[in-house]
């Protein structure tokens, strides 16, 4: 996620051709190896992630890099379908299954093959602001959490918090439309209508590192 698509769209034709060639080789390898292991797959941080990792290491107890978002839902809600949809979003986007682990004096993206994403339901009018400020453990995926509050019978409030190292504000513009499509499909008893993603954020990180070392 992050600002990946915007960066790709702004590439020159020559750089885009180089990216496409590297991505085809990278994707072919990952499609073969990733499903074969339950262990996290390690990839380099992007330059943006490296900066954020360094800054967060200077403020280990701070939630300054949390991105919080609140969605008010009115009318009947199929809570099970919403939970399935959120778990499918996490399954679909590797960034949301990514932990940041230290390897000596550097950090790496560790992408888990599978992550169970809990969505607790609270019979509360609203959650404490501390929910959005709670610090993530960067070494433990997912670096996103969700809570659902139900202040009334047909009123819900969805709280989503994501660490900035795996997403940004633009990411919500991708997440919510996909979440809506998945929710409508699951509520109707259908499979996910979303096509498999050919490009993930780790692909961009690998390509960007390779392109600067040429």
ZAKEDREN-610317 format. One line per 4 residues: their letters; for each residue x, y, z of C-alpha. Coordinates in nm, 4 decimals, padded with zeros to 6 digits, always signed. Layout:
N
a = X/Y/Z ~ ...
END
This chain:
214
xxxx = +00.0000/+00.0000/+00.0000 ~ +00.1623/+00.3301/+00.1118 ~ +00.2231/+00.5651/-00.1847 ~ +00.3340/+00.2760/-00.4091
xxxx = +00.0813/+00.3168/-00.6926 ~ +00.1410/+00.6902/-00.7164 ~ +00.5170/+00.6371/-00.7459 ~ +00.4748/+00.3740/-01.0162
xxxx = +00.2390/+00.5991/-01.2135 ~ +00.5033/+00.8740/-01.2166 ~ +00.7878/+00.6580/-01.3462 ~ +00.9485/+00.7372/-01.6799
xxxx = +00.8872/+00.4832/-01.9592 ~ +01.2440/+00.3552/-01.9230 ~ +01.2152/+00.3146/-01.5472 ~ +00.8730/+00.1529/-01.5811
xxxx = +01.0122/-00.1007/-01.8312 ~ +01.2934/-00.1835/-01.5882 ~ +01.0451/-00.2183/-01.3029 ~ +00.8148/-00.4441/-01.5054
xxxx = +01.1031/-00.6745/-01.5994 ~ +01.2285/-00.7023/-01.2426 ~ +00.8751/-00.7458/-01.1106 ~ +00.7999/-01.0344/-01.3468
xxxx = +01.1082/-01.2178/-01.2228 ~ +01.0362/-01.1339/-00.8601 ~ +00.6667/-01.2222/-00.8760 ~ +00.7344/-01.5551/-01.0443
xxxx = +00.9709/-01.6506/-00.7618 ~ +00.7417/-01.5354/-00.4829 ~ +00.4355/-01.7076/-00.6272 ~ +00.6327/-02.0301/-00.6169
xxxx = +00.7858/-01.9957/-00.2703 ~ +00.5553/-01.7913/-00.0455 ~ +00.2666/-02.0417/-00.0094 ~ +00.5103/-02.3266/+00.0620
xxxx = +00.6213/-02.1990/+00.4024 ~ +00.4418/-02.0917/+00.7152 ~ +00.7452/-01.8856/+00.8156 ~ +00.7555/-01.5102/+00.7443
xxxx = +00.9298/-01.4173/+00.4213 ~ +01.1955/-01.1469/+00.4657 ~ +01.2396/-00.8484/+00.2329 ~ +01.4310/-00.5206/+00.2663
xxxx = +01.2607/-00.2112/+00.3972 ~ +01.1737/+00.0597/+00.1513 ~ +01.3600/+00.3848/+00.2067 ~ +01.0461/+00.5397/+00.3553
xxxx = +01.0056/+00.2457/+00.5936 ~ +01.3708/+00.2703/+00.6936 ~ +01.3249/+00.6345/+00.7912 ~ +01.0109/+00.5531/+00.9892
xxxx = +01.1771/+00.2575/+01.1603 ~ +01.4652/+00.4818/+01.2686 ~ +01.2321/+00.7571/+01.3937 ~ +01.0105/+00.5112/+01.5807
xxxx = +01.3148/+00.3556/+01.7429 ~ +01.3877/+00.6989/+01.8924 ~ +01.0362/+00.7126/+02.0441 ~ +00.9674/+00.3532/+02.1531
xxxx = +00.6711/+00.4401/+02.3764 ~ +00.5006/+00.6859/+02.1427 ~ +00.1924/+00.6341/+01.9285 ~ +00.2823/+00.9347/+01.7123
xxxx = +00.3088/+00.7185/+01.4027 ~ -00.0328/+00.5584/+01.4383 ~ -00.2898/+00.6425/+01.1726 ~ -00.6392/+00.6223/+01.3186
xxxx = -00.9643/+00.6244/+01.1267 ~ -01.3263/+00.6049/+01.2389 ~ -01.6251/+00.4946/+01.0286 ~ -01.9860/+00.5349/+01.1446
xxxx = -02.2158/+00.2582/+01.0163 ~ -02.5923/+00.3033/+01.0385 ~ -02.8542/+00.0409/+00.9735 ~ -02.8425/-00.3385/+01.0066
xxxx = -02.4889/-00.4781/+01.0094 ~ -02.3776/-00.8342/+00.9409 ~ -02.0917/-00.8380/+01.1913 ~ -01.9629/-01.1776/+01.0762
xxxx = -01.9460/-01.0611/+00.7124 ~ -01.7571/-00.7475/+00.8210 ~ -01.5056/-00.9533/+01.0184 ~ -01.4528/-01.1914/+00.7246
xxxx = -01.4058/-00.8887/+00.4990 ~ -01.1421/-00.7337/+00.7237 ~ -00.9548/-01.0632/+00.7427 ~ -00.9658/-01.0895/+00.3630
xxxx = -00.8204/-00.7384/+00.3370 ~ -00.5318/-00.8465/+00.5598 ~ -00.4871/-01.1613/+00.3524 ~ -00.4975/-00.9604/+00.0285
xxxx = -00.2441/-00.6908/+00.1209 ~ +00.0977/-00.8140/+00.2326 ~ +00.1683/-00.4808/+00.4032 ~ -00.0998/-00.5654/+00.6563
xxxx = +00.0717/-00.8986/+00.7288 ~ +00.4114/-00.7380/+00.7663 ~ +00.6208/-00.7079/+01.0793 ~ +00.9480/-00.5171/+01.1038
xxxx = +01.2189/-00.7372/+01.2509 ~ +01.5778/-00.6519/+01.3328 ~ +01.8594/-00.8501/+01.1731 ~ +02.1833/-00.7312/+01.3280
xxxx = +02.2120/-00.3585/+01.2645 ~ +01.9373/-00.3501/+01.0008 ~ +01.5652/-00.4131/+00.9828 ~ +01.3673/-00.6237/+00.7390
xxxx = +01.0048/-00.6675/+00.6344 ~ +00.8853/-01.0069/+00.7595 ~ +00.5687/-01.1005/+00.5705 ~ +00.3599/-01.3719/+00.7321
xxxx = +00.1816/-01.6150/+00.5014 ~ -00.1283/-01.6045/+00.7226 ~ -00.2477/-01.3769/+01.0018 ~ -00.5686/-01.4028/+01.2038
xxxx = -00.7109/-01.0532/+01.2436 ~ -00.9414/-01.0235/+01.5469 ~ -01.2179/-00.7627/+01.5523 ~ -01.3516/-00.7284/+01.9078
xxxx = -01.7057/-00.5962/+01.9501 ~ -01.7818/-00.3612/+02.2395 ~ -02.1240/-00.2594/+02.3628 ~ -02.0042/+00.0957/+02.4145
xxxx = -02.1016/+00.4383/+02.2901 ~ -01.7431/+00.5097/+02.1942 ~ -01.3952/+00.3819/+02.2646 ~ -01.1317/+00.5614/+02.4651
xxxx = -00.8882/+00.7801/+02.2675 ~ -00.6168/+00.5585/+02.4149 ~ -00.7220/+00.2886/+02.1671 ~ -00.5827/+00.4938/+01.8792
xxxx = -00.2677/+00.5818/+02.0728 ~ -00.1681/+00.2319/+02.1872 ~ +00.1799/+00.1529/+02.0565 ~ +00.2305/-00.1303/+01.8081
xxxx = +00.5024/-00.3891/+01.8539 ~ +00.6700/-00.3571/+01.5143 ~ +00.8025/-00.7131/+01.5379 ~ +00.4511/-00.8590/+01.5608
xxxx = +00.2095/-00.8594/+01.2644 ~ -00.0431/-00.7339/+01.1852 ~ +00.0458/-00.3705/+01.2426 ~ -00.3215/-00.2851/+01.2168
xxxx = -00.6027/-00.3315/+01.4644 ~ -00.9780/-00.2873/+01.4525 ~ -01.2502/-00.2502/+01.7110 ~ -01.6239/-00.2292/+01.6602
xxxx = -01.8409/-00.0361/+01.9016 ~ -02.2205/-00.0735/+01.9097 ~ -02.3774/+00.2271/+02.0822 ~ -02.7279/+00.1325/+01.9606
xxxx = -02.9060/-00.1622/+01.7965 ~ -02.8578/-00.0398/+01.4394 ~ -02.5562/+00.1810/+01.4871 ~ -02.1916/+00.0748/+01.4824
xxxx = -01.8604/+00.2555/+01.4862 ~ -01.5572/+00.0894/+01.3269 ~ -01.2202/+00.2022/+01.4616 ~ -00.9158/+00.1202/+01.2484
xxxx = -00.5609/+00.1993/+01.3535 ~ -00.2553/+00.1259/+01.1378 ~ +00.1111/+00.1917/+01.1991 ~ +00.2443/+00.4376/+00.9422
xxxx = +00.5337/+00.2046/+00.8589 ~ +00.2964/-00.0252/+00.6641 ~ +00.0404/+00.2239/+00.5328 ~ -00.0437/+00.5918/+00.4956
xxxx = -00.3535/+00.8071/+00.4735 ~ -00.3893/+00.7292/+00.1026 ~ -00.4160/+00.3601/+00.1895 ~ -00.7621/+00.4103/+00.3368
xxxx = -00.8786/+00.5206/-00.0077 ~ -00.7914/+00.1705/-00.1263 ~ -00.8994/-00.0188/+00.1833 ~ -01.2553/+00.1091/+00.2242
xxxx = -01.3807/+00.0522/-00.1342 ~ -01.2370/-00.3002/-00.1231 ~ -01.3897/-00.3573/+00.2185 ~ -01.7287/-00.2496/+00.0839
xxxx = -01.7071/-00.4884/-00.2131 ~ -01.6039/-00.7775/+00.0092 ~ -01.8753/-00.7061/+00.2656 ~ -02.1493/-00.7018/+00.0025
xxxx = -02.0217/-01.0260/-00.1488 ~ -01.9846/-01.2119/+00.1798 ~ -02.3185/-01.0901/+00.3080 ~ -02.4782/-01.2379/-00.0056
xxxx = -02.2895/-01.5655/+00.0424 ~ -02.0524/-01.5124/-00.2513 ~ -01.6764/-01.5461/-00.2861 ~ -01.4431/-01.2476/-00.2943
xxxx = -01.4963/-01.0483/-00.6182 ~ -01.1511/-00.8881/-00.6003 ~ -00.8761/-01.0088/-00.8362 ~ -00.5451/-01.1228/-00.6947
xxxx = -00.2888/-00.8427/-00.6650 ~ +00.0083/-00.8801/-00.8980 ~ +00.2149/-00.6147/-00.7180 ~ +00.2768/-00.5791/-00.3470
xxxx = +00.4648/-00.3141/-00.1517 ~ +00.7618/-00.5442/-00.0929 ~ +00.8057/-00.5630/-00.4717 ~ +00.8461/-00.1856/-00.4802
xxxx = +01.0980/-00.1950/-00.1937 ~ +01.3074/-00.4600/-00.3701 ~ +01.2925/-00.2754/-00.7032 ~ +01.3767/+00.0615/-00.5476
xxxx = +01.6771/-00.0813/-00.3658 ~ +01.7976/-00.2529/-00.6842 ~ +01.7474/+00.0562/-00.8997 ~ +01.9586/+00.2760/-00.6700
xx = +02.2439/+00.0241/-00.6602 ~ +02.2858/+00.0181/-01.0410
END
